[in-house]
């Protein structure tokens, strides 16, 4: 286990390095200038002189060639100085730390609920292949896979917020209210959108794995010994279905993170997604780079957890290989 963790640590550092280089190049070669709002008449509230603009450019680390800027940014980031936002001039790391718990809570809740629902529904669907119940579950999975998340979010807002007035349409809390129930009400719609999309994918994988396992020789042998169908599903089929399912969950974390960014902006959820989109729209280079690095760390951590769970489910698998 120790060798595996050390190996993955070095791999993760290398991947973060490549991701930071690519993101840095894409951001800086994109058209536009982050100091546009300070130089354009009619846009800037207080127009600055060329000397003041150059001084601000130096203070934000935006002077010099792209290689010089990247080396300077990398050294500062490693030392813990992630720079300051071009827009509000607040430390980047401080803003990310404020927002990331909201994103992790949204992602985590959606992922946990998806897994809890997908396992029994996938087993039921797979064990009743082509029956009426399987067709019903498959029909809803097709819908969940096909509907865009942003469109579904808008539809839910129209139905449950504007028409029925049962749930809030945006935000994370009501101003002045700190109760858990208020937080839960704000989270119901965005979590629902995340769950429906991921649930559809997970059920399809569990279903296909269940169908495959039920045709294996060990299942036929268990049936010949009089083992109940329910016991075969729980004690044998489920355990073997979890192995590919864990891999799918790990691979789906990137989709979940991308989906949470979309959902956060639809529902004005104050998380990393809204912070990232605002930074991109405002060409806030330091903040964009900070959110890219944090997002990469979340993805790498999720895949590492999936690998560890893989061995827990099946101890015969060695992580050292």
C-alpha positions in Angstrom: 0.0 0.0 0.0 2.8 2.4 0.9 4.6 1.9 -2.5 1.3 2.4 -4.3 0.5 5.7 -2.5 4.1 7.0 -3.1 3.8 6.0 -6.8 0.4 7.7 -7.1 1.7 10.8 -5.4 4.4 11.2 -7.9 2.0 10.6 -10.8 -0.4 13.1 -9.3 2.3 15.8 -9.0 3.3 15.2 -12.7 -0.4 15.4 -13.8 -0.9 18.6 -11.9 2.2 20.0 -13.5 1.0 19.2 -17.0 -2.5 20.4 -16.3 -1.2 23.7 -14.9 1.0 24.2 -18.0 -1.8 23.5 -20.4 -4.3 25.7 -18.5 -1.8 28.5 -18.2 -1.1 28.5 -21.9 -4.7 28.3 -22.9 -5.7 31.2 -20.6 -2.8 33.5 -21.6 -3.1 32.9 -25.4 -6.8 33.6 -25.3 -7.8 37.0 -26.7 -8.4 39.8 -24.3 -6.7 41.5 -21.4 -7.6 41.1 -17.8 -7.0 44.8 -17.3 -9.5 45.8 -20.0 -12.0 47.2 -17.5 -9.3 49.6 -16.1 -8.3 51.0 -19.5 -11.5 51.3 -21.6 -13.5 54.5 -21.4 -17.1 53.8 -20.5 -16.2 50.5 -18.9 -13.8 51.6 -16.1 -15.3 53.4 -13.2 -11.9 55.2 -12.7 -9.7 55.2 -15.8 -6.0 54.6 -14.9 -3.0 56.1 -16.5 -0.5 53.9 -18.5 2.0 54.0 -15.6 -0.6 52.9 -13.1 -1.7 50.1 -15.5 1.9 48.9 -15.8 2.4 49.0 -12.1 -0.8 47.0 -11.6 0.3 44.5 -14.2 3.5 43.9 -12.4 1.8 43.6 -9.0 -0.5 40.9 -10.5 2.4 39.0 -12.1 1.1 39.7 -15.7 4.3 41.3 -17.0 7.1 39.5 -18.9 6.9 36.6 -21.4 4.5 33.7 -20.8 7.4 31.4 -19.7 8.5 34.0 -17.1 4.9 34.4 -15.9 4.5 30.6 -15.5 7.7 30.1 -13.7 6.9 33.0 -11.3 3.3 31.6 -10.8 4.6 28.1 -10.2 7.1 29.2 -7.6 4.6 31.3 -5.8 1.9 28.6 -5.8 4.3 26.0 -4.4 5.3 28.4 -1.6 1.6 28.9 -0.8 1.1 32.3 -2.5 -1.6 31.7 -5.1 -1.8 35.4 -6.0 -4.7 37.8 -5.8 -7.8 38.2 -7.9 -7.6 40.8 -10.7 -11.2 41.8 -10.1 -11.5 42.1 -6.3 -7.9 41.9 -5.4 -8.6 39.3 -2.7 -6.2 36.3 -2.2 -7.1 33.5 -4.6 -6.6 30.7 -2.0 -8.9 32.5 0.5 -11.7 32.7 -2.0 -11.3 29.0 -3.0 -11.3 27.8 0.6 -14.5 29.8 1.1 -16.3 28.1 -1.9 -15.0 24.6 -2.0 -17.0 23.2 0.9 -20.2 24.1 -0.9 -19.1 22.4 -4.1 -17.9 19.2 -2.2 -21.2 19.1 -0.3 -23.2 19.3 -3.5 -21.1 16.8 -5.3 -20.9 14.4 -2.3 -24.6 14.4 -1.6 -25.4 13.8 -5.3 -22.9 11.0 -5.6 -23.9 9.2 -2.4 -27.6 9.3 -3.2 -26.9 8.1 -6.8 -24.9 5.1 -5.5 -27.5 4.2 -2.9 -30.3 4.2 -5.4 -28.4 2.8 -8.4 -27.3 -0.5 -6.7 -30.7 -1.9 -5.8 -32.4 -0.5 -9.0 -29.6 -1.9 -11.2 -29.8 -5.3 -9.5 -33.6 -5.4 -9.9 -33.4 -4.3 -13.5 -30.7 -6.9 -14.4 -32.3 -9.8 -12.6 -35.6 -9.1 -14.4 -34.0 -8.7 -17.9 -36.5 -7.6 -20.5 -39.4 -7.9 -18.1 -41.9 -5.1 -17.4 -40.0 -3.7 -14.4 -36.7 -3.8 -16.4 -38.4 -1.8 -19.2 -39.7 0.8 -16.8 -36.3 1.3 -15.1 -34.5 1.4 -18.5 -37.0 3.9 -19.8 -36.2 6.3 -17.0 -32.4 5.8 -17.4 -32.7 6.7 -21.1 -34.4 9.9 -20.1 -31.8 10.7 -17.4 -29.0 10.2 -19.9 -30.6 12.2 -22.7 -31.8 15.3 -20.8 -29.2 18.1 -20.5 -28.6 19.1 -16.9 -29.0 22.9 -17.4 -32.4 22.3 -19.2 -33.6 20.0 -16.5 -32.6 22.5 -13.9 -34.5 25.3 -15.6 -37.6 23.1 -15.9 -37.5 22.2 -12.2 -37.2 25.9 -11.3 -40.2 26.7 -13.4 -42.3 23.9 -11.9 -41.3 23.8 -8.2 -40.2 27.4 -7.6 -42.2 29.7 -10.0 -45.5 27.7 -10.3 -45.8 25.6 -7.2 -43.7 27.9 -5.0 -42.5 24.9 -2.9 -38.8 25.3 -3.2 -36.3 28.2 -3.5 -35.0 28.8 -7.0 -31.5 29.9 -6.2 -28.8 30.4 -3.6 -27.7 28.2 -0.7 -29.5 29.9 2.2 -32.2 32.4 2.9 -30.8 35.7 4.2 -30.8 35.7 8.0 -31.8 32.0 8.2 -29.2 29.5 9.4 -31.3 26.3 9.9 -30.4 23.0 8.3 -33.9 22.7 6.8 -33.4 25.9 5.0 -30.1 24.6 3.6 -31.8 21.3 2.6 -34.6 23.1 0.8 -32.1 25.1 -1.3 -30.2 21.9 -2.1 -33.1 19.7 -3.2 -33.3 21.0 -6.8 -29.6 21.1 -7.7 -29.0 17.7 -6.0 -31.9 16.2 -7.8 -30.5 17.3 -11.2 -27.1 15.8 -10.3 -28.6 12.6 -9.1 -30.9 12.0 -12.1 -28.0 12.2 -14.6 -25.5 10.1 -12.6 -28.2 7.6 -11.5 -29.0 6.8 -15.1 -25.4 6.0 -15.9 -24.8 4.0 -12.8 -28.0 1.9 -13.2 -27.0 0.9 -16.7 -23.6 -0.4 -15.6 -25.0 -2.3 -12.6 -27.7 -3.8 -14.9 -25.3 -5.0 -17.5 -22.9 -6.4 -14.9 -25.8 -8.2 -13.2 -27.0 -9.8 -16.4 -23.4 -10.9 -17.1 -22.9 -12.4 -13.6 -26.2 -14.2 -13.6 -25.0 -16.2 -16.7 -21.9 -17.4 -14.9 -21.3 -21.0 -13.9 -21.1 -20.2 -10.2 -24.7 -18.8 -10.2 -26.0 -21.9 -11.9 -24.2 -24.1 -9.3 -25.7 -22.0 -6.5 -29.2 -22.4 -8.0 -28.7 -26.2 -8.3 -27.9 -26.3 -4.6 -31.2 -24.6 -3.8 -29.8 -21.2 -2.9 -32.5 -18.5 -3.0 -32.4 -16.0 -5.8 -32.3 -13.1 -3.4 -29.3 -14.6 -1.6 -27.4 -15.2 -4.9 -27.9 -11.6 -5.8 -26.8 -10.1 -2.5 -24.0 -12.6 -1.5 -22.4 -13.3 -4.9 -23.6 -11.2 -7.8 -23.5 -7.8 -6.0 -19.9 -8.3 -4.8 -18.7 -9.0 -8.4 -20.8 -6.2 -9.8 -19.2 -3.7 -7.4 -15.7 -4.0 -9.0 -16.5 -2.5 -12.4 -19.0 -0.1 -10.7 -16.3 1.4 -8.5 -14.2 2.0 -11.6 -17.2 3.7 -13.3 -17.8 5.9 -10.2 -14.1 7.0 -10.2 -14.2 7.8 -13.9 -17.5 9.7 -13.4 -16.1 12.1 -10.9 -14.9 14.4 -13.6 -18.4 14.4 -15.1 -19.8 15.0 -11.7 -17.5 18.0 -11.2 -18.3 19.4 -14.6 -22.0 18.9 -13.9 -21.8 20.7 -10.6 -20.2 23.7 -12.3 -23.2 23.9 -14.6 -25.7 23.3 -11.9 -24.1 25.8 -9.5 -24.6 28.5 -12.2 -28.1 27.5 -13.0 -29.1 27.6 -9.3 -26.7 30.4 -8.2 -25.1 28.0 -5.7 -22.2 29.8 -4.1 -19.5 27.1 -4.9 -16.4 26.6 -7.0 -18.4 26.5 -10.2 -19.8 30.0 -10.0 -16.4 31.2 -8.9 -14.8 29.6 -11.9 -17.3 30.9 -14.4 -17.1 34.5 -13.0 -13.3 34.3 -13.2 -13.4 33.1 -16.8 -15.8 35.8 -17.8 -13.7 38.5 -16.2 -10.4 37.1 -17.5 -9.2 36.7 -13.9 -6.1 34.7 -14.7 -4.9 34.0 -11.1 -8.3 32.9 -10.0 -8.9 30.7 -13.0 -5.6 29.0 -12.4 -6.4 28.4 -8.8 -9.7 26.8 -9.6 -8.1 24.6 -12.2 -5.6 23.3 -9.7 -8.1 22.7 -7.0 -10.4 20.9 -9.5 -7.5 18.7 -10.7 -6.7 17.8 -7.1 -10.4 16.8 -6.4 -10.4 14.6 -9.5 -7.1 12.9 -8.6 -8.2 12.4 -5.0 -11.5 10.8 -6.2 -9.7 8.4 -8.5 -7.2 7.4 -5.7 -10.1 6.7 -3.3 -11.7 4.5 -6.0 -8.6 2.5 -6.4 -8.4 1.9 -2.7 -12.0 0.9 -2.5 -11.4 -1.5 -5.4 -9.0 -3.5 -3.2 -11.2 -3.3 -0.1 -14.1 -4.9 -2.1 -11.7 -7.6 -3.6 -8.6 -8.1 -1.4 -7.2 -10.5 -4.1 -6.4 -7.4 -6.2 -3.0 -6.0 -5.4 -2.5 -2.2 -5.7 1.3 -2.7 -6.1 0.9 -4.2 -9.6 
